[in-house]
């Protein structure tokens, strides 16, 4: 006989075991899981990097275990500890991200994998803030935010990130840790005002390190545009060679109104031979043996 779907049967323990737990209203499945005390974890399934990428970028091959062990050592945890596995840690990273480079995404990967469960918050500096601190930006702010939003490691984007981190911002965003690349404090390319915020984070013991990505292959040689222009000017039309062209001003004058009169006169006048030197004469001497007139 078919069972009656009364309130008692729907709420029974046996029936709940046969159904997925789905929250009512706009709440997400992650919120329901968090209510049960299970923090969402990185599901894995990361595509394998190219062998050439492993050779080029030294942080590509870092595993989640290696990243977490490095973080635990930095915060003074005992060996083998992985942090509280029953909660989700909110980790923050900020930057210009214009453009988003392999070094940027490799830092985001380390921040995402720094604990067993991480909600990665990424702050993107607005255009006016970048200009105020003389940071060159070629990509519009909304484009940079959109690119960051589509990165697989990012859970939340802060479009109005402050240039200098302060305690009020950390509290408002419930930030547990800020991921900072190792060596940032001595990097001459990092603005001093940004470093003040990072120093504050370190004083609050809210900083975790990410390994700085180094490239093992040399960068391509820079191109000298002046050298190319010189080579172009020295090449005659219709072929290659080393014959130099006439100066632009002279070429314009001769092409528009014909050769100048002074040039024609110089071409028609033959070179004159220099006069013959006078015959050498012995200097006259007086009774003292001194040349006269000396």
PANU-195844 format. One record per residue (C-alpha): residue in one letter; chain; x, y, z. Coordinates in nm, 2 decimals. Each point is the difference from the previous one (the first is absolute). Example, Ala and Ser with C-alpha at 12.3 -4.5 7.8 and 13.67 -1.06 7.14 Angstrom:
# residues 2
 code unit   east  north     up
    A    A   1.23  -0.45   0.78
    S    A   0.14   0.34  -0.07
END
This chain:
# residues 294
 code unit   east  north     up
    X    A   0.00   0.00   0.00
    X    A   0.13   0.35  -0.09
    X    A   0.13   0.20   0.29
    X    A  -0.18   0.32   0.09
    X    A   0.22   0.32  -0.04
    X    A  -0.11   0.16   0.33
    X    A   0.22   0.23   0.19
    X    A   0.13  -0.27   0.23
    X    A   0.12  -0.22  -0.29
    X    A   0.16   0.29  -0.19
    X    A   0.20   0.12   0.31
    X    A   0.11  -0.35   0.11
    X    A   0.36  -0.09   0.02
    X    A  -0.03  -0.29  -0.24
    X    A  -0.16   0.21  -0.27
    X    A   0.26   0.28   0.03
    X    A   0.28  -0.25  -0.06
    X    A  -0.14  -0.06  -0.35
    X    A   0.00   0.36  -0.11
    X    A   0.26   0.27  -0.07
    X    A  -0.01   0.29   0.25
    X    A  -0.11   0.31  -0.19
    X    A  -0.07   0.33   0.18
    X    A  -0.32   0.19  -0.03
    X    A   0.00   0.34  -0.17
    X    A   0.30   0.17  -0.16
    X    A   0.26  -0.16   0.21
    X    A   0.26  -0.21  -0.18
    X    A   0.09  -0.36   0.04
    X    A   0.34   0.11   0.14
    X    A  -0.19   0.18   0.28
    X    A  -0.19  -0.32   0.08
    X    A   0.32  -0.20   0.01
    X    A   0.16   0.26   0.23
    X    A  -0.30  -0.03   0.24
    X    A   0.08  -0.37   0.03
    X    A   0.36   0.08   0.10
    X    A   0.16  -0.11  -0.32
    X    A   0.21   0.26  -0.18
    X    A   0.01   0.00  -0.38
    X    A   0.32  -0.12  -0.14
    X    A   0.19   0.03  -0.32
    X    A  -0.14  -0.29  -0.20
    X    A   0.32  -0.06  -0.20
    X    A   0.00  -0.09  -0.36
    X    A   0.26   0.26  -0.09
    X    A   0.12  -0.04  -0.36
    X    A   0.36  -0.11  -0.03
    X    A   0.25   0.28  -0.09
    X    A   0.21  -0.03  -0.31
    X    A   0.35  -0.15   0.05
    X    A   0.14   0.32  -0.14
    X    A  -0.20   0.20   0.25
    X    A   0.16  -0.20   0.28
    X    A   0.34   0.09  -0.13
    X    A  -0.08   0.37  -0.04
    X    A  -0.19   0.07   0.32
    X    A   0.14  -0.14   0.32
    X    A  -0.33   0.00   0.20
    X    A  -0.21  -0.19  -0.25
    X    A   0.08  -0.34   0.15
    X    A  -0.08   0.09   0.36
    X    A  -0.26  -0.24   0.15
    X    A  -0.27   0.10   0.24
    X    A   0.18  -0.19   0.28
    X    A   0.33   0.19  -0.07
    X    A  -0.18   0.34   0.00
    X    A  -0.19  -0.07   0.32
    X    A   0.32  -0.13   0.17
    X    A   0.18   0.32  -0.09
    X    A  -0.29   0.22   0.13
    X    A  -0.02  -0.20   0.33
    X    A   0.37   0.05   0.06
    X    A  -0.03   0.37  -0.06
    X    A  -0.28   0.04   0.26
    X    A   0.19  -0.21   0.26
    X    A  -0.22  -0.31  -0.02
    X    A   0.15  -0.33   0.12
    X    A   0.14  -0.23  -0.27
    X    A  -0.26  -0.20  -0.19
    X    A  -0.28   0.24   0.10
    X    A  -0.24   0.10  -0.28
    X    A  -0.21   0.26   0.18
    X    A  -0.36  -0.03   0.11
    X    A  -0.17  -0.23  -0.25
    X    A  -0.35   0.08   0.13
    X    A  -0.01   0.36  -0.12
    X    A   0.05   0.20  -0.32
    X    A   0.28   0.26   0.02
    X    A  -0.05   0.33  -0.18
    X    A   0.32   0.09  -0.17
    X    A   0.06   0.33  -0.18
    X    A   0.22   0.10  -0.29
    X    A   0.02   0.34  -0.17
    X    A   0.15   0.14  -0.31
    X    A  -0.03   0.20  -0.33
    X    A  -0.04  -0.32  -0.21
    X    A   0.04   0.19  -0.33
    X    A   0.07  -0.22  -0.17
    X    A  -0.05  -0.32   0.20
    X    A   0.33  -0.18  -0.04
    X    A   0.11  -0.36   0.08
    X    A   0.18   0.13   0.30
    X    A  -0.33   0.15   0.13
    X    A  -0.20  -0.32  -0.05
    X    A   0.27  -0.21   0.16
    X    A  -0.02   0.22   0.31
    X    A  -0.38  -0.03   0.00
    X    A   0.04  -0.38  -0.02
    X    A   0.23   0.00   0.30
    X    A  -0.24   0.22   0.20
    X    A  -0.30  -0.23  -0.09
    X    A   0.19  -0.31   0.11
    X    A   0.16   0.15   0.31
    X    A  -0.26  -0.18   0.23
    X    A  -0.22  -0.30  -0.06
    X    A  -0.30   0.23  -0.05
    X    A   0.05   0.35  -0.12
    X    A  -0.24   0.28  -0.12
    X    A   0.23   0.21  -0.22
    X    A  -0.07   0.37   0.00
    X    A   0.18   0.20  -0.27
    X    A   0.02   0.38   0.00
    X    A   0.05   0.20  -0.32
    X    A   0.12   0.35   0.02
    X    A  -0.22   0.26  -0.18
    X    A   0.14   0.21  -0.29
    X    A   0.00   0.33   0.20
    X    A   0.18  -0.17   0.29
    X    A   0.27  -0.13  -0.24
    X    A   0.05   0.34  -0.16
    X    A   0.02   0.16   0.34
    X    A   0.29  -0.22   0.09
    X    A   0.17   0.02  -0.34
    X    A  -0.08  -0.36  -0.09
    X    A  -0.03  -0.04  -0.38
    X    A  -0.33  -0.16  -0.10
    X    A  -0.07  -0.08  -0.37
    X    A  -0.31  -0.22   0.06
    X    A  -0.33   0.16   0.13
    X    A  -0.11  -0.09   0.35
    X    A  -0.31  -0.19  -0.09
    X    A   0.20  -0.22  -0.25
    X    A   0.26  -0.08   0.28
    X    A  -0.28  -0.09   0.24
    X    A  -0.17  -0.22  -0.26
    X    A   0.32  -0.19  -0.08
    X    A   0.07  -0.06   0.37
    X    A  -0.36  -0.11   0.06
    X    A   0.05  -0.28  -0.26
    X    A   0.31  -0.14   0.16
    X    A  -0.07  -0.34   0.13
    X    A   0.16   0.07   0.34
    X    A  -0.20   0.31   0.09
    X    A  -0.32  -0.01   0.21
    X    A  -0.06   0.37   0.05
    X    A   0.11   0.33  -0.17
    X    A   0.03   0.33   0.18
    X    A   0.00   0.27  -0.27
    X    A   0.08   0.29   0.23
    X    A   0.30  -0.14   0.17
    X    A   0.20   0.25   0.22
    X    A   0.35   0.07  -0.10
    X    A   0.12  -0.02   0.36
    X    A  -0.16  -0.27   0.21
    X    A  -0.15   0.11   0.33
    X    A  -0.15  -0.18   0.29
    X    A  -0.35   0.13  -0.07
    X    A   0.00  -0.16  -0.34
    X    A   0.12  -0.33   0.13
    X    A  -0.28  -0.01   0.26
    X    A  -0.27   0.10  -0.25
    X    A   0.10  -0.27  -0.24
    X    A   0.06  -0.26   0.28
    X    A   0.35  -0.07  -0.14
    X    A   0.19  -0.26   0.20
    X    A   0.33   0.02  -0.20
    X    A   0.16   0.21  -0.27
    X    A   0.22  -0.19  -0.24
    X    A   0.32   0.20  -0.08
    X    A   0.27  -0.11  -0.24
    X    A   0.34  -0.06   0.17
    X    A   0.24   0.28  -0.06
    X    A  -0.27   0.26  -0.05
    X    A   0.14   0.22   0.28
    X    A   0.33   0.04  -0.19
    X    A  -0.15   0.02  -0.35
    X    A   0.08   0.35  -0.14
    X    A  -0.30  -0.02  -0.23
    X    A  -0.24  -0.01   0.29
    X    A  -0.14   0.33   0.11
    X    A   0.10   0.11   0.36
    X    A  -0.36   0.07   0.09
    X    A  -0.10  -0.36  -0.09
    X    A   0.28  -0.13   0.22
    X    A  -0.13   0.20   0.29
    X    A  -0.32  -0.21  -0.02
    X    A   0.19  -0.32  -0.03
    X    A   0.20   0.09   0.31
    X    A  -0.32   0.06   0.19
    X    A  -0.13  -0.34  -0.11
    X    A   0.32  -0.16   0.12
    X    A  -0.02   0.18   0.34
    X    A  -0.36  -0.15   0.03
    X    A   0.14  -0.34  -0.07
    X    A  -0.24  -0.03  -0.30
    X    A   0.27  -0.05  -0.27
    X    A   0.08  -0.33  -0.18
    X    A   0.27  -0.03  -0.26
    X    A  -0.03  -0.11  -0.35
    X    A   0.32  -0.11  -0.19
    X    A   0.10   0.26  -0.26
    X    A  -0.01  -0.15  -0.35
    X    A   0.33   0.02  -0.18
    X    A   0.06  -0.06  -0.37
    X    A   0.28  -0.25  -0.08
    X    A   0.02   0.10  -0.37
    X    A   0.14   0.33  -0.10
    X    A  -0.23   0.27  -0.13
    X    A   0.02   0.09  -0.37
    X    A   0.25   0.27  -0.09
    X    A  -0.15   0.35  -0.02
    X    A  -0.04   0.15  -0.34
    X    A   0.17   0.33  -0.08
    X    A  -0.25   0.21  -0.21
    X    A   0.28   0.25  -0.09
    X    A   0.22  -0.27  -0.14
    X    A  -0.29  -0.13  -0.22
    X    A  -0.07   0.36  -0.13
    X    A   0.37   0.05  -0.09
    X    A   0.01  -0.33  -0.19
    X    A  -0.32   0.10  -0.18
    X    A   0.15   0.33  -0.11
    X    A   0.32  -0.15  -0.12
    X    A  -0.18  -0.24  -0.23
    X    A  -0.07   0.13  -0.35
    X    A  -0.35  -0.04  -0.15
    X    A  -0.04  -0.32  -0.19
    X    A   0.29  -0.19   0.16
    X    A   0.24  -0.04   0.28
    X    A   0.33   0.17   0.06
    X    A   0.19   0.25   0.20
    X    A  -0.03   0.31  -0.21
    X    A  -0.14   0.28   0.21
    X    A  -0.28   0.22  -0.13
    X    A   0.02   0.38  -0.02
    X    A  -0.12   0.19   0.30
    X    A  -0.38   0.05   0.01
    X    A   0.03   0.39  -0.04
    X    A   0.24  -0.02  -0.30
    X    A  -0.20  -0.28  -0.16
    X    A  -0.32   0.21   0.02
    X    A   0.16   0.31  -0.14
    X    A   0.16  -0.19  -0.30
    X    A  -0.32  -0.19  -0.07
    X    A  -0.23   0.30   0.01
    X    A   0.20   0.28  -0.17
    X    A   0.29  -0.18  -0.15
    X    A   0.36   0.03   0.13
    X    A   0.10   0.32   0.18
    X    A   0.21   0.26  -0.19
    X    A   0.29  -0.03   0.24
    X    A   0.01  -0.37  -0.04
    X    A   0.00   0.03  -0.38
    X    A   0.28   0.26   0.02
    X    A   0.21  -0.22   0.21
    X    A  -0.05  -0.29  -0.24
    X    A   0.10   0.21  -0.30
    X    A   0.31   0.16   0.16
    X    A   0.31  -0.23  -0.02
    X    A   0.22  -0.04   0.30
    X    A   0.31   0.22  -0.01
    X    A   0.34  -0.15   0.07
    X    A   0.17   0.14   0.30
    X    A   0.30   0.23  -0.07
    X    A   0.35  -0.15   0.00
    X    A   0.19   0.06   0.32
    X    A   0.29   0.24  -0.01
    X    A   0.36  -0.13  -0.02
    X    A   0.16  -0.06   0.33
    X    A   0.27   0.25   0.10
    X    A   0.26  -0.03   0.27
    X    A  -0.06   0.25   0.28
    X    A   0.25   0.29   0.02
    X    A   0.22   0.02   0.31
    X    A   0.19   0.29   0.16
    X    A   0.34   0.00   0.18
    X    A  -0.16  -0.15   0.31
    X    A  -0.13  -0.30  -0.19
    X    A  -0.36   0.12   0.05
    X    A  -0.25   0.02  -0.28
    X    A  -0.07   0.35  -0.11
    X    A  -0.34   0.11   0.11
    X    A  -0.03  -0.27   0.26
END
